[in-house]
Amino acid sequence: MGAYLVRRFGLMLLTLFGISVLIFVLLRLTPGNIADILFDAGGYVDPADKKKIEHDLGLDKSIPVQYADWIGGLLHGDLGYSYQTEKPALDEILPRIPITARLAGIALTFSVLIGVPLGVISAVKQNTMLDYFLRVVSLSGLSMPAFWLGLLILMGFVAYFGTIPIYSDQPVGFWNTLLMYSVPAAAVGFRSSALMMRLTRSSMLEVLRQDYIRTARSKGAPEVAINYYHALKNALLPVITVIGIEAAFLLGGLIVTETVFNIPGVARFLVEAIRWRDYPMVQNLVMFIAIVVVTINFAIDMLYAAVDPRIKYGN
Amino acid sequence: MSTLDFNAELSAAGANVHSRWGAVRFFIRRYPLGAIGAVIMAIFVLAAVFAPFITVYDPLTTNAAVSLAKPSATHWLGCDFMGRDVYSRIIYGARISLAVSMGSMLLGSSIGVTLGLLSGYLLGWFDLITQRFLEMMQSLPLLVMAIIMAAALGPSLHNTILAIAIPLVPYVARVIRANTLSLREQPFVEAAKAIGMSERRIALRHVLPNTLAPLIVLATAQLGSTILTESSLSFLGLGVPEPHPSWGRMLSESAAEYVRTAPWLVIFPGLAISFVVFGTNLLGDALRDLLDPRQRS
């Protein structure tokens, strides 16, 4: 187990190193830098001014040197400065993390609480009208773009309340806060709950055909106990994996959802930083996302071993 | 689930496969939802192909007189801010959205199959490096990867296809690799080796055709996800550039403010996206059921 952990950790670092190189090179391929964008907006370009800005930002150095500067800083906890706001990148990113984390957390909870029970029901009632109905609903959940669902929800708010829920830094009261986060979380979580439901269903169907379920049934165990205890316990393993993958995917869905609901989270910030060619921000944000994903995957692997005693690492 | 033999699968399920129509009729009866999905997709493909014949207005012509016109007898789905007919833009948008998503699906799958097959067949250092690289790509969410690729390549139709295709590669490559790994242990591959067939020939003639079934299921499912990715990219303004009428683009032009003032600009393009993706998902499900007998009831 110990050797496995070390190996696994080494691979994690290797992956993160690869990502850092990949993202760095991709950004340097990007046509135009922040100086171009600023001067595009100004209209007139004085080459000397442009050179000066590029020099100040270190964009005139060679790419390997720029990369070394960035990674060197990163290892010392210095993330550099945002080109846009000229504030330290860390100060820009840190306050935004809890916002996105709350959204993702609520969305994930929502999707598990709704998706798993409905998936079990759908599997148990396979090929009935209820099953068909639930399958069509979940399939439409997978078919709607998250940003469109968000827009539809906004439209519903306009129709019924005359206003749209607006994000604020200092929400008043617990319920207001919950509403403020739940509405966008539902918009992005609908897709995940649909996914959980489908996955639970197909995983349950496979398990329900196994011998030990027939044994449980023939010894007279009640149907509810068979479905929710004997079967679900084993059907959950693939669902756990997907919860992990989904946590990462939620970040993608949150990019558009935060844009629609105008929420100043990490995900929307990434798109803004890309538009402005704000290299330090994009690099650091992408590294942050990669670290989150890699860590979640690692945790899921460990959880696997804990949940399923048949799985042992390193032997 | 390894061999792709629709007829065998169908006759195993009780179909009369002696006539082609028998097989089609059986598919419709056995998988009504899948058949509906196929019809939805066919409708959109036909609409895209015959766009000039089923629209009256040019999707790009602006007309200030009908700016933000409500849906009416003349403009069925209303007009946008520049007075362009929304119905025409959605029909012509099908061309862009379907071309981009099918293009990226085909490109991503081809690269993925090549990598997966080579990786699973050659093993060794090639496999090791490829696996690490794919793992790296997968540690960023698909949309994040696509956004960065799109920004790095710059906005154009071709670049959008590439930006969506590349992030798909690891997902295809991993499935194909896993399938190849199990296939190369099969007796028929051993037999081919025993009669002295070359490795390349075995890979292309025996292993590749047997990965088609999972590939078809995967590709259908991915078509839905590429359509969604394209719409998200265009919604964020990083995908298909003006003046092409892409569905995602239509929503970004009309987003927040039109929620109050012109809901038709928000509803219809989103419906178009959802319907096509719904169709691909229905068909994909039916194909998976058909080709993966473990879930048959």
HADDOCK unambig.tbl for C-alpha pairs under 7 A between the chains (distance, minus, plus):
assign (segid A and resid 15 and name CA) (segid B and resid 136 and name CA) 5.15 0.50 0.50
assign (segid A and resid 18 and name CA) (segid B and resid 136 and name CA) 6.57 0.50 0.50
assign (segid A and resid 19 and name CA) (segid B and resid 136 and name CA) 6.20 0.50 0.50
assign (segid A and resid 26 and name CA) (segid B and resid 152 and name CA) 5.68 0.50 0.50
assign (segid A and resid 27 and name CA) (segid B and resid 152 and name CA) 5.85 0.50 0.50
assign (segid A and resid 29 and name CA) (segid B and resid 152 and name CA) 5.77 0.50 0.50
assign (segid A and resid 30 and name CA) (segid B and resid 151 and name CA) 6.36 0.50 0.50
assign (segid A and resid 30 and name CA) (segid B and resid 152 and name CA) 3.91 0.50 0.50
assign (segid A and resid 30 and name CA) (segid B and resid 153 and name CA) 6.11 0.50 0.50
assign (segid A and resid 30 and name CA) (segid B and resid 154 and name CA) 6.85 0.50 0.50
assign (segid A and resid 31 and name CA) (segid B and resid 152 and name CA) 6.86 0.50 0.50
assign (segid A and resid 31 and name CA) (segid B and resid 154 and name CA) 6.58 0.50 0.50
assign (segid A and resid 139 and name CA) (segid B and resid 278 and name CA) 6.69 0.50 0.50
assign (segid A and resid 139 and name CA) (segid B and resid 281 and name CA) 6.91 0.50 0.50
assign (segid A and resid 140 and name CA) (segid B and resid 278 and name CA) 6.02 0.50 0.50
assign (segid A and resid 143 and name CA) (segid B and resid 274 and name CA) 5.06 0.50 0.50
assign (segid A and resid 143 and name CA) (segid B and resid 277 and name CA) 5.02 0.50 0.50
assign (segid A and resid 143 and name CA) (segid B and resid 278 and name CA) 5.04 0.50 0.50
assign (segid A and resid 144 and name CA) (segid B and resid 274 and name CA) 4.78 0.50 0.50
assign (segid A and resid 145 and name CA) (segid B and resid 228 and name CA) 6.02 0.50 0.50
assign (segid A and resid 145 and name CA) (segid B and resid 274 and name CA) 6.97 0.50 0.50
assign (segid A and resid 148 and name CA) (segid B and resid 270 and name CA) 5.94 0.50 0.50
assign (segid A and resid 151 and name CA) (segid B and resid 259 and name CA) 6.96 0.50 0.50
assign (segid A and resid 155 and name CA) (segid B and resid 259 and name CA) 5.54 0.50 0.50
assign (segid A and resid 155 and name CA) (segid B and resid 260 and name CA) 6.89 0.50 0.50
assign (segid A and resid 158 and name CA) (segid B and resid 260 and name CA) 6.60 0.50 0.50
assign (segid A and resid 205 and name CA) (segid B and resid 295 and name CA) 6.78 0.50 0.50
assign (segid A and resid 206 and name CA) (segid B and resid 295 and name CA) 6.57 0.50 0.50
assign (segid A and resid 248 and name CA) (segid B and resid 141 and name CA) 5.92 0.50 0.50
assign (segid A and resid 249 and name CA) (segid B and resid 141 and name CA) 5.36 0.50 0.50
assign (segid A and resid 252 and name CA) (segid B and resid 141 and name CA) 5.96 0.50 0.50
assign (segid A and resid 252 and name CA) (segid B and resid 143 and name CA) 5.23 0.50 0.50
assign (segid A and resid 252 and name CA) (segid B and resid 144 and name CA) 5.97 0.50 0.50
assign (segid A and resid 256 and name CA) (segid B and resid 232 and name CA) 6.99 0.50 0.50
assign (segid A and resid 260 and name CA) (segid B and resid 256 and name CA) 6.82 0.50 0.50
assign (segid A and resid 274 and name CA) (segid B and resid 151 and name CA) 6.97 0.50 0.50
assign (segid A and resid 289 and name CA) (segid B and resid 140 and name CA) 6.89 0.50 0.50
assign (segid A and resid 290 and name CA) (segid B and resid 139 and name CA) 5.60 0.50 0.50
assign (segid A and resid 290 and name CA) (segid B and resid 140 and name CA) 5.61 0.50 0.50
assign (segid A and resid 293 and name CA) (segid B and resid 139 and name CA) 5.81 0.50 0.50
assign (segid A and resid 294 and name CA) (segid B and resid 139 and name CA) 6.11 0.50 0.50
